[in-house]
Amino acid sequence: MATAARNVDSARNAKGAQPIRIFLADSQDLLREGVKRILAQRGGFEVVGEAGDGQTALAQVLKTKPDVVLIDVMMPVLNGVDAAREILRELPKTKVLALTIYASDEYIHQILDAGAIGYILKDAKSEDLVRALELVSDGIPFFSPAISKTVVAGYLKRRGESKKPAPYDQLTPRERQVLQLIAEGRRNREISSLLHLSIKTVEVHRAHIMEKLKARSIADLVLIAIGKGIVKL
């Protein structure tokens, strides 16, 4: 990591003083303010936008086209994993760095599967966050030291194995978002308003989700969503 960091410094000095353009996506206002203060004190960064939920983050990132999106895996309306997946589908050159309190294998695997190249915990030192953003902006992966090497090794091994997609993985991006909203306790009319869909379309999505996940009730959907880390108890 030290060699990579030195190479990044050399490349950045050669490029000049172009700031790294950052988008902040986190549901906690205080955290976003804290990150902005850290980056302002450090210099070399420009925060081009921020959002407190995944859907707003997705829309704003597509407009601002930042170099790096710093995003939490747990976000309301659209979780950070699915938001990252959609961002990278539309803007494949954008880099995604997860900033979260969750250190479990499930969250790490999901966000890396979505295309993120870094994962840093919220209890990290400010200098680690700055370094992570610098490295990730140049396409160099960064993981918090607290995340064990075995977790990353396990992910790489799992990624290389060919296997039949799990039922959840067969959901479309829209179906995953509808599942999250259902699990958050939102009714069809509210989902319709949030996603700008007709109630009939929401009902169709709900039916497809239940069929694909072999769920017999809304309670089943909520349990599946909790198990996948989409929502918390």
Sequence and secondary structure as in RCSB ss.txt:
>XXXX:A:sequence
MATAARNVDSARNAKGAQPIRIFLADSQDLLREGVKRILAQRGGFEVVGEAGDGQTALAQVLKTKPDVVLIDVMM
PVLNGVDAAREILRELPKTKVLALTIYASDEYIHQILDAGAIGYILKDAKSEDLVRALELVSDGIPFFSPAISKT
VVAGYLKRRGESKKPAPYDQLTPRERQVLQLIAEGRRNREISSLLHLSIKTVEVHRAHIMEKLKARSIADLVLIA
IGKGIVKL
>XXXX:A:secstr
 HHHHHHHHHHHHHH S  EEEEEE S HHHHHHHHHHHHHH SEEEEEEESSHHHHHHHHHHH  SEEEE S  
SSS HHHHHHHHHHH TTSEEEEEES   HHHHHHHHHHT  EEEETTS HHHHHHHHHHHHTT  EE TTS HH
HHHHHHHHHHS     GGGGS HHHHHHHHHHHTT  HHHHHHHHT  HHHHHHHHHHHHHHHT  SHHHHHHHH
HHTTSS  
